[in-house]
């Protein structure tokens, strides 16, 4: 293994330990991100990660989210679908209008501004940018800023906010997991394999496919063998290290004023999302913490993990975040073509 890969993981590990010791939210993601970014910025570290580690981490986190599903999840999500779709559509429309405004008065073309302002997943939006011949380097920077803003604001808000939380779904899952069996272990491998094979057709397939497979089977009463918690911690560590590797402060600084405009947009959308979460909670009786995480502009995996660690309902958060991701990936490319003409 090349020395730069070893150095990157060795630098990331103390970050996870420190953030865990300080009781930070999602410490094994945020800690490695901070330590790797700082090391790249203030030393000569040329960070590198192992791609297969990232892929395995996504599969494990998809499984972890899937294990939070129960029969109650699909019954309880029904009343949320219409209100959530309406509020999410308003958020997406607001982001795109802001992107058009930035394109008009900033130094960025309309296609790049539209894709860069969309609250979709980083990898999915890069793929959309490349297909529409946008500036993928700038899109990466803009979405990195949004992801970092969400990662550092939303978990702290839901961790330290005073929310009334429903724990029905989580308790039901833990009860079912007491009746596990070793025969379900191959199902985990099958879920990961199918997710890998479908990654060219399904957005975020390595997370979404295992999540839906395991979640659906568990809902049907399959008693899954509980995987060691250390595996899920390791998965978060690999994801955090990978995110730290992809973020470059020098690239963000080089983007100049346009970068500041997109940072302001990201923070504004987080604020709008929090405001709409209270509206969603009033409209549907969903607890506010779960609503905040479901409406956060990006980060399906991170928001689902935050829900699990802070007493929210990760199955509902992941289901609703998946709906928004599919809306963005399926409909926005068509809308982008209309808006840029």
C-alpha positions as CSV (number, residue, x, y, z in Angstrom):
1,X,0.0,0.0,0.0
2,X,1.5,3.4,-1.0
3,X,2.8,5.5,1.8
4,X,0.4,8.4,1.1
5,X,-2.6,6.1,1.6
6,X,-1.2,5.0,5.0
7,X,-0.4,8.6,6.0
8,X,-3.9,9.8,5.1
9,X,-5.6,7.1,7.2
10,X,-3.1,7.6,10.1
11,X,-3.9,11.4,10.1
12,X,-7.7,10.8,9.9
13,X,-7.8,8.3,12.8
14,X,-6.8,10.7,15.6
15,X,-9.5,13.1,14.3
16,X,-12.2,10.5,14.8
17,X,-10.8,9.7,18.3
18,X,-10.7,13.3,19.3
19,X,-14.2,14.1,18.0
20,X,-15.5,11.0,19.7
21,X,-13.8,12.0,23.0
22,X,-15.4,15.5,22.7
23,X,-18.8,13.9,22.1
24,X,-19.2,15.7,18.7
25,X,-22.0,14.5,16.4
26,X,-21.0,11.9,13.8
27,X,-17.4,12.0,15.2
28,X,-16.0,9.3,12.9
29,X,-17.1,11.3,9.8
30,X,-16.4,14.9,10.9
31,X,-13.1,14.2,12.7
32,X,-11.4,12.6,9.7
33,X,-12.7,15.3,7.4
34,X,-11.3,18.1,9.6
35,X,-7.9,16.4,10.2
36,X,-7.3,15.4,6.6
37,X,-8.3,18.8,5.2
38,X,-6.0,20.6,7.7
39,X,-3.1,18.3,7.0
40,X,-3.5,18.9,3.3
41,X,-3.7,22.7,3.8
42,X,-0.8,23.1,6.2
43,X,1.6,20.2,5.3
44,X,2.8,18.7,2.0
45,X,0.5,15.7,2.4
46,X,-0.8,14.4,-1.0
47,X,-3.8,12.6,0.4
48,X,-5.0,9.3,-1.2
49,X,-7.6,6.8,-0.1
50,X,-8.5,3.2,-1.2
51,X,-11.6,3.3,-3.5
52,X,-12.8,-0.2,-2.4
53,X,-12.8,1.0,1.2
54,X,-15.2,3.8,0.2
55,X,-17.5,1.4,-1.7
56,X,-17.6,-1.1,1.2
57,X,-18.3,1.7,3.6
58,X,-21.3,2.9,1.5
59,X,-22.7,-0.7,1.4
60,X,-22.3,-1.1,5.2
61,X,-24.0,2.2,5.9
62,X,-26.8,1.2,3.5
63,X,-27.2,-2.0,5.5
64,X,-27.1,0.0,8.8
65,X,-29.9,2.3,7.6
66,X,-31.9,-0.7,6.3
67,X,-31.8,-2.4,9.7
68,X,-33.7,0.6,11.2
69,X,-36.7,-0.2,9.0
70,X,-39.7,-2.0,10.4
71,X,-43.3,-2.7,9.2
72,X,-44.3,0.5,11.0
73,X,-41.9,2.5,8.8
74,X,-43.9,2.1,5.5
75,X,-47.2,2.6,7.3
76,X,-46.0,5.8,9.0
77,X,-44.3,7.3,5.9
78,X,-47.5,7.5,3.9
79,X,-49.0,10.7,5.5
80,X,-45.6,12.4,5.0
81,X,-45.2,11.9,1.2
82,X,-47.4,14.7,-0.1
83,X,-46.4,17.4,2.4
84,X,-42.7,16.4,2.1
85,X,-42.8,16.5,-1.7
86,X,-44.4,19.9,-1.7
87,X,-41.9,21.4,0.7
88,X,-38.9,19.7,-1.0
89,X,-40.1,21.1,-4.4
90,X,-40.3,24.6,-2.9
91,X,-36.7,24.2,-1.6
92,X,-35.4,22.9,-4.9
93,X,-37.1,25.7,-6.8
94,X,-35.7,28.3,-4.4
95,X,-32.2,26.9,-4.9
96,X,-32.5,27.0,-8.7
97,X,-33.8,30.5,-8.7
98,X,-30.9,31.6,-6.5
99,X,-28.5,29.7,-8.9
100,X,-30.0,31.6,-11.9
101,X,-29.5,34.9,-10.0
102,X,-25.8,34.0,-9.3
103,X,-25.3,33.1,-12.9
104,X,-26.7,36.5,-14.0
105,X,-24.6,38.6,-11.8
106,X,-21.6,36.3,-11.1
107,X,-18.7,34.9,-13.2
108,X,-20.2,31.5,-13.8
109,X,-22.3,30.1,-16.7
110,X,-26.0,29.2,-16.3
111,X,-25.5,25.4,-16.5
112,X,-22.8,25.3,-13.9
113,X,-24.9,27.6,-11.6
114,X,-28.0,25.5,-11.9
115,X,-26.2,22.2,-11.3
116,X,-24.1,23.8,-8.5
117,X,-27.1,25.2,-6.7
118,X,-29.2,22.0,-6.8
119,X,-29.5,20.3,-3.4
120,X,-28.6,16.9,-4.8
121,X,-25.8,14.4,-4.0
122,X,-22.2,15.4,-5.0
123,X,-21.5,12.4,-7.2
124,X,-24.9,12.6,-8.9
125,X,-24.5,16.3,-9.6
126,X,-21.0,15.9,-11.0
127,X,-22.4,13.2,-13.4
128,X,-25.2,15.6,-14.5
129,X,-22.7,18.5,-14.9
130,X,-20.5,16.3,-17.2
131,X,-23.5,15.2,-19.3
132,X,-24.6,18.8,-19.8
133,X,-21.1,20.1,-20.4
134,X,-21.0,22.3,-17.3
135,X,-17.8,23.2,-15.3
136,X,-17.5,20.1,-13.2
137,X,-14.6,21.4,-11.2
138,X,-16.7,24.4,-10.0
139,X,-19.7,22.1,-9.4
140,X,-17.5,19.9,-7.2
141,X,-16.4,23.0,-5.2
142,X,-20.0,24.3,-4.8
143,X,-21.4,21.0,-3.7
144,X,-18.4,20.4,-1.4
145,X,-19.3,23.7,0.3
146,X,-22.9,22.7,0.7
147,X,-22.0,19.3,2.1
148,X,-19.5,20.7,4.6
149,X,-22.1,23.3,5.7
150,X,-24.8,20.6,6.2
151,X,-22.3,18.3,8.0
152,X,-21.2,20.9,10.5
153,X,-24.5,22.8,11.1
154,X,-27.3,20.2,11.0
155,X,-25.8,17.5,13.4
156,X,-24.9,20.2,15.9
157,X,-28.4,21.8,15.7
158,X,-30.3,18.5,16.2
159,X,-27.8,17.4,18.9
160,X,-28.1,20.5,21.0
161,X,-31.6,21.6,20.2
162,X,-34.4,20.9,22.6
163,X,-36.7,18.6,20.6
164,X,-39.5,16.1,21.5
165,X,-38.5,12.9,19.8
166,X,-40.5,9.8,19.0
167,X,-38.6,6.5,19.5
168,X,-41.2,4.0,18.4
169,X,-39.5,2.8,15.2
170,X,-36.0,2.5,16.8
171,X,-37.4,0.5,19.7
172,X,-39.3,-1.8,17.4
173,X,-36.2,-2.6,15.4
174,X,-34.1,-3.4,18.4
175,X,-36.8,-5.8,19.6
176,X,-36.8,-7.6,16.3
177,X,-33.1,-7.9,16.2
178,X,-33.0,-10.1,19.2
179,X,-34.4,-12.9,17.1
180,X,-31.5,-13.0,14.6
181,X,-29.9,-15.9,12.7
182,X,-26.6,-16.6,11.0
183,X,-28.4,-17.7,7.8
184,X,-29.0,-14.1,6.9
185,X,-25.3,-13.2,6.6
186,X,-25.2,-14.1,2.8
187,X,-28.1,-11.6,2.3
188,X,-25.8,-8.8,3.3
189,X,-23.3,-9.9,0.7
190,X,-26.0,-10.2,-1.9
191,X,-27.3,-6.7,-1.2
192,X,-23.8,-5.3,-1.6
193,X,-23.2,-7.2,-4.8
194,X,-26.5,-6.1,-6.4
195,X,-25.8,-2.5,-5.3
196,X,-22.4,-2.7,-7.0
197,X,-23.9,-4.1,-10.2
198,X,-26.6,-1.4,-10.3
199,X,-24.4,1.6,-9.6
200,X,-24.4,2.7,-13.3
201,X,-28.3,2.9,-13.3
202,X,-29.3,3.8,-9.8
203,X,-28.1,7.0,-8.1
204,X,-26.1,6.3,-4.9
205,X,-26.8,2.6,-5.6
206,X,-24.2,1.3,-3.1
207,X,-26.3,2.9,-0.3
208,X,-29.8,2.9,-1.6
209,X,-29.9,-0.8,-2.9
210,X,-28.7,-2.4,0.3
211,X,-30.9,-0.1,2.3
212,X,-34.0,-0.9,0.4
213,X,-33.2,-4.7,0.2
214,X,-32.4,-5.1,3.9
215,X,-35.1,-2.7,5.0
216,X,-37.8,-4.5,2.9
217,X,-36.7,-8.0,4.1
218,X,-36.6,-6.9,7.7
219,X,-40.1,-5.4,7.3
220,X,-41.3,-8.8,6.1
221,X,-40.0,-10.4,9.3
222,X,-36.5,-11.7,8.2
223,X,-34.5,-11.9,11.5
224,X,-31.1,-10.4,10.4
225,X,-27.9,-11.3,12.2
226,X,-26.7,-8.1,14.0
227,X,-23.3,-7.1,12.6
228,X,-20.7,-5.8,15.0
229,X,-21.0,-2.1,15.7
230,X,-17.3,-1.6,15.0
231,X,-18.0,-2.3,11.3
232,X,-20.4,0.6,11.1
233,X,-17.9,2.9,12.9
234,X,-15.2,1.8,10.5
235,X,-17.5,2.6,7.6
236,X,-18.0,6.1,8.9
237,X,-14.3,6.5,9.3
238,X,-13.7,5.5,5.7
239,X,-16.4,7.9,4.4
240,X,-15.0,10.8,6.6
241,X,-11.5,10.1,5.3
242,X,-12.7,10.0,1.7
243,X,-14.6,13.3,2.1
244,X,-11.5,14.9,3.7
245,X,-9.5,13.7,0.7
246,X,-11.9,15.3,-1.8
247,X,-12.1,18.7,-0.1
248,X,-9.4,21.2,-1.0
249,X,-9.3,24.6,0.8
250,X,-7.0,26.0,-1.9
251,X,-9.6,25.2,-4.7
252,X,-12.4,26.8,-2.6
253,X,-10.3,30.0,-2.1
254,X,-9.4,30.1,-5.8
255,X,-13.1,30.1,-6.7
256,X,-13.3,33.6,-5.1
257,X,-16.5,35.6,-4.8
258,X,-18.6,33.1,-6.7
259,X,-17.7,30.6,-4.0
260,X,-18.8,32.9,-1.3
261,X,-22.2,33.3,-3.1
262,X,-22.7,29.6,-3.1
263,X,-21.6,29.3,0.5
264,X,-24.2,31.9,1.4
265,X,-26.8,30.0,-0.6
266,X,-25.9,26.7,1.1
267,X,-26.3,28.3,4.6
268,X,-29.5,30.0,3.5
269,X,-31.0,26.7,2.3
270,X,-30.1,25.1,5.6
271,X,-32.0,27.8,7.4
272,X,-35.0,27.5,5.0
273,X,-34.9,23.7,5.5
274,X,-35.0,24.1,9.3
275,X,-37.9,26.6,9.0
276,X,-39.8,24.2,6.7
277,X,-39.1,21.3,9.1
278,X,-41.2,23.1,11.7
279,X,-44.0,23.5,9.1
280,X,-43.7,19.8,8.2
281,X,-43.9,18.8,11.8
282,X,-47.0,21.0,12.3
283,X,-48.6,19.7,9.0
284,X,-47.9,15.9,9.7
285,X,-47.1,15.6,13.5
286,X,-43.6,14.3,12.5
287,X,-41.2,15.1,15.3
288,X,-39.1,18.2,14.5
289,X,-35.7,16.5,14.8
290,X,-36.7,13.9,12.2
291,X,-38.2,16.6,10.0
292,X,-35.0,18.7,10.1
293,X,-32.9,15.8,9.1
294,X,-35.3,14.7,6.3
295,X,-35.3,18.3,4.8
296,X,-31.6,19.0,5.2
297,X,-30.2,19.9,1.7
298,X,-28.1,16.9,1.0
299,X,-26.3,14.0,2.8
300,X,-28.6,11.0,2.9
301,X,-26.0,8.8,4.6
302,X,-24.9,11.5,7.1
303,X,-28.4,12.6,8.0
304,X,-29.6,9.0,8.5
305,X,-26.6,8.3,10.8
306,X,-27.2,11.5,12.7
307,X,-30.9,10.5,13.2
308,X,-29.8,7.1,14.6
309,X,-27.2,8.7,17.0
310,X,-29.5,11.5,18.2
311,X,-32.8,9.8,18.7
312,X,-34.5,10.6,15.4
313,X,-36.1,8.1,13.1
314,X,-33.4,7.0,10.6
315,X,-35.7,4.9,8.5
316,X,-38.0,7.8,7.9
317,X,-35.1,10.2,7.3
318,X,-33.5,7.9,4.8
319,X,-36.8,7.1,3.0
320,X,-37.6,10.8,2.5
321,X,-34.0,11.8,1.6
322,X,-34.1,9.0,-1.0
323,X,-37.4,10.4,-2.5
324,X,-35.7,13.8,-2.8
325,X,-32.6,12.3,-4.4
326,X,-34.7,10.5,-7.0
327,X,-36.7,13.7,-7.7
328,X,-33.5,15.6,-8.4
329,X,-31.8,12.9,-10.5
330,X,-34.9,12.0,-12.5
331,X,-36.4,15.4,-13.2
332,X,-33.8,18.1,-12.8
333,X,-31.6,17.2,-15.9
334,X,-34.8,17.8,-18.0
335,X,-35.6,21.0,-16.1
336,X,-32.0,22.2,-16.5
337,X,-32.2,21.9,-20.3
338,X,-35.4,24.0,-20.3
339,X,-34.0,26.7,-18.0
340,X,-30.6,27.2,-19.8
341,X,-32.3,27.7,-23.2
